[in-house]
Amino acid sequence: MGCSLIFGAAIPGFFLSSWFAMLLWGVIAPKFSVVTISYIDSMLITISLWIVVAPLAAAAGKGKWFKK
């Protein structure tokens, strides 16, 4: 039950956060004179961030690195 609940929330969350990243990048990019990104590129950025942030969040949740 626990694993299916996690995947049930993570998969739609991934697609939504990729979509939001693409939309926000499209609004901010012209102000900094950079090109906009596609949905596929925003998915790549999102999964890269998740791979970096997830272990840090898990370690912080367990109190391994950060003392509560």
N, C-alpha and C positions, 0 to 999 in steps of 0.2 A: 504493500500500500504506500509506504513512504517514498519509494523510488519512483513509482508512477506519478505520484503527486508532484514530485520535484520536476520530472520531465514534462508533466502537464502544464507547469507554470513556466519552465525555462524556455521551451520551444516557442510558444507565442511571444514571450518576452524578448527573445532574440530577434524575431522578425519585426516586432514593434520598435525596439530600440534601434535597429538598423534603419528603419523607415524614418524615425525621428532624427537620427543622425544625418541622413540624406537631406531631409527638409531643412534642418537648422544650418547645415553646411551651405545649402543653396542660398540661404538668407545672408549668411556672414561672408561668404567667399567674395562677392563683388566689392565689399568694403575694403578688403585687403588685396584686391587685384589678383586673386588666384582662381583657378578654374573650379567649376562645380564637379561633384562626384556623382557617379551613377549608383543605383541601388546595390549592384554587385560589389562595387568598391566600398560602400558603407557597410555591407555585410562583412567584408574582409577586415575592415577597421574594427568593427564591433567584436568579432570573434577574437581578434588579436588582443583587444583590451580585456575581454573576459578571461583569456588564458593568463594574462598578467595579474589581474585583480582577484580572481577567484582564490588562488592559494593564499594571497595576503589576507583576504577576508576570512578564510577558514582558520588561518593561524591566529588572527585577532579574536575570532570567536572562541577559540580554545584557550586563549590566554597564554599561548606559547611564547610569543615575543613581547606582547604588551601586557603588563601587569595591571590588573583591575583594582 
